Amino acid sequence: MPSTAFLTAFIGLRSSLRPIAFYHDNRLEPIPFAKWLCGLRHLMNKMHDNDSTTIVRAATREDIPGIVTVMKSSVTEEEVVGFGGMNSESPFRDAMALSVAWLDPNRVGPEELFVAQASGRVVGVVAMEERDLELEIVDIDVARAHQRKGIGKSLVQFIEGRARVLGKRAVTLGTSRNAEGVPWKSLPFWQALGYAITHEEENAWTLSIGPGAREIRMRKEL
Ligand SMILES: CC(C)(COP(=O)(O)OP(=O)(O)OC[C@H]1O[C@@H](n2cnc3c(N)ncnc32)[C@H](O)[C@@H]1OP(=O)(O)O)[C@@H](O)C(=O)NCCC(=O)NCCS
């Protein structure tokens, strides 16, 4: 049963802030404003809770517009300067290109895609690739407005669960360090989730970023 305060706030909203009555001990009484405000806050928290109920599932072709929206909103052009920039060639930045590259049910090339969904909308995307006894997280993005709400963590935990089911020994990934030695901002996220730096390297990808850039390789044993 919803609490009285919840019903009160609900009625308060529905009646567009008209004078409010409160049914208490079988009597109709005026509600003190503070009490009504408390009920309203409770309702808002409840709406927020519902909004933050996130499920992670395999992506489908229908998710393509949502995936592109997430990919385009997770970082800004300015942030990525020196860290690899926006890859304008990536099919993940254009719904038409992504639908051409899409292999049903949820693949793009060797990558398998999973999405986080909240309130019916795609709010996060993760791409993984099987590599022998390891599972590589190739990419992960959470829509900017939904970051720091535990969605990235849910996506990573989902991939770790999948890796265990597939009998993998570890989950691996790479992030970057710019020429000035500054790591990409996601490094604390990975460390908070138990990923350790194994080594740093120069490779074809870092050379495409520019001289001095490094890939930071990370790993979590399962
Ligand atoms: C990195 C990213 C996927 C994290 O997703 P998220 O939903 O924002 O992260 P979560 O809320 O699940 O964070 C889990 C924990 O990681 C840590 N964390 C996350 N982002 C952090 C940050 N920027 N700085 C420090 N710690 C951070 C915190 O401990 C956090 O727990 P807390 O919020 O209770 O403190 C998301 O910020 C993103 O899309 N960034 C842009 C794309 C990107 O960088 N991808 C990774 C490429 S390697």
The ligand as an SDF file (V2000), in Angstrom:
LIG
                    3D

 48 50  0  0  0  0  0  0  0  0999 V2000
   33.5100    5.6570  -17.5260 C   0  0  0  0  0  0  0  0  0  0  0  0
   31.9790    5.4950  -17.4710 C   0  0  0  0  0  0  0  0  0  0  0  0
   31.5660    4.3370  -18.3760 C   0  0  0  0  0  0  0  0  0  0  0  0
   31.5980    5.1910  -16.0160 C   0  0  0  0  0  0  0  0  0  0  0  0
   30.2110    4.9650  -15.9440 O   0  0  0  0  0  0  0  0  0  0  0  0
   29.3410    5.5860  -14.7480 P   0  0  0  0  0  0  0  0  0  0  0  0
   27.9820    5.0530  -14.8550 O   0  0  0  0  0  0  0  0  0  0  0  0
   29.5030    7.0690  -14.7860 O   0  0  0  0  0  0  0  0  0  0  0  0
   30.1270    5.0330  -13.4670 O   0  0  0  0  0  0  0  0  0  0  0  0
   29.4920    4.4430  -12.1230 P   0  0  0  0  0  0  0  0  0  0  0  0
   28.4820    5.4040  -11.5970 O   0  0  0  0  0  0  0  0  0  0  0  0
   29.0360    3.0600  -12.3470 O   0  0  0  0  0  0  0  0  0  0  0  0
   30.7970    4.4830  -11.2010 O   0  0  0  0  0  0  0  0  0  0  0  0
   31.1320    3.4290  -10.3350 C   0  0  0  0  0  0  0  0  0  0  0  0
   32.2720    3.8930   -9.4570 C   0  0  0  0  0  0  0  0  0  0  0  0
   33.4210    4.1840  -10.2450 O   0  0  0  0  0  0  0  0  0  0  0  0
   34.0920    5.3280   -9.7080 C   0  0  0  0  0  0  0  0  0  0  0  0
   34.0730    6.4190  -10.7070 N   0  0  0  0  0  0  0  0  0  0  0  0
   33.2800    6.5320  -11.7960 C   0  0  0  0  0  0  0  0  0  0  0  0
   33.5980    7.6190  -12.5190 N   0  0  0  0  0  0  0  0  0  0  0  0
   34.6050    8.2130  -11.8400 C   0  0  0  0  0  0  0  0  0  0  0  0
   35.3650    9.3790  -12.0580 C   0  0  0  0  0  0  0  0  0  0  0  0
   35.1810   10.1600  -13.1450 N   0  0  0  0  0  0  0  0  0  0  0  0
   36.3100    9.7060  -11.1620 N   0  0  0  0  0  0  0  0  0  0  0  0
   36.5110    8.9530  -10.0570 C   0  0  0  0  0  0  0  0  0  0  0  0
   35.8220    7.8090   -9.7980 N   0  0  0  0  0  0  0  0  0  0  0  0
   34.8920    7.4570  -10.6820 C   0  0  0  0  0  0  0  0  0  0  0  0
   33.4020    5.7010   -8.4440 C   0  0  0  0  0  0  0  0  0  0  0  0
   33.9580    4.9650   -7.3760 O   0  0  0  0  0  0  0  0  0  0  0  0
   32.0050    5.2050   -8.7190 C   0  0  0  0  0  0  0  0  0  0  0  0
   31.2860    4.9790   -7.5620 O   0  0  0  0  0  0  0  0  0  0  0  0
   30.5710    6.2610   -6.8490 P   0  0  0  0  0  0  0  0  0  0  0  0
   29.7890    6.9960   -7.9040 O   0  0  0  0  0  0  0  0  0  0  0  0
   29.7140    5.5950   -5.8200 O   0  0  0  0  0  0  0  0  0  0  0  0
   31.6700    7.0720   -6.2760 O   0  0  0  0  0  0  0  0  0  0  0  0
   31.2540    6.7970  -17.8960 C   0  0  0  0  0  0  0  0  0  0  0  0
   31.6690    7.8500  -17.0620 O   0  0  0  0  0  0  0  0  0  0  0  0
   31.4660    7.1750  -19.3510 C   0  0  0  0  0  0  0  0  0  0  0  0
   30.6730    6.8290  -20.2240 O   0  0  0  0  0  0  0  0  0  0  0  0
   32.5430    7.9440  -19.6320 N   0  0  0  0  0  0  0  0  0  0  0  0
   32.8380    8.3570  -20.9940 C   0  0  0  0  0  0  0  0  0  0  0  0
   33.3180    7.2090  -21.8600 C   0  0  0  0  0  0  0  0  0  0  0  0
   34.5200    6.5230  -21.2500 C   0  0  0  0  0  0  0  0  0  0  0  0
   35.3900    7.1540  -20.6530 O   0  0  0  0  0  0  0  0  0  0  0  0
   34.5840    5.1920  -21.4260 N   0  0  0  0  0  0  0  0  0  0  0  0
   35.6550    4.3970  -20.9030 C   0  0  0  0  0  0  0  0  0  0  0  0
   36.7680    4.3510  -21.8620 C   0  0  0  0  0  0  0  0  0  0  0  0
   38.1780    3.4920  -21.2180 S   0  0  0  0  0  0  0  0  0  0  0  0
  1  2  1  0
  2  3  1  0
  2  4  1  0
  2 36  1  0
  4  5  1  0
  5  6  1  0
  6  7  2  0
  6  8  1  0
  6  9  1  0
  9 10  1  0
 10 11  2  0
 10 12  1  0
 10 13  1  0
 13 14  1  0
 14 15  1  0
 15 16  1  0
 15 30  1  0
 16 17  1  0
 17 18  1  0
 17 28  1  0
 18 19  1  0
 18 27  1  0
 19 20  2  0
 20 21  1  0
 21 22  1  0
 21 27  2  0
 22 23  1  0
 22 24  2  0
 24 25  1  0
 25 26  2  0
 26 27  1  0
 28 29  1  0
 28 30  1  0
 30 31  1  0
 31 32  1  0
 32 33  2  0
 32 34  1  0
 32 35  1  0
 36 37  1  0
 36 38  1  0
 38 39  2  0
 38 40  1  0
 40 41  1  0
 41 42  1  0
 42 43  1  0
 43 44  2  0
 43 45  1  0
 45 46  1  0
 46 47  1  0
 47 48  1  0
M  END
$$$$
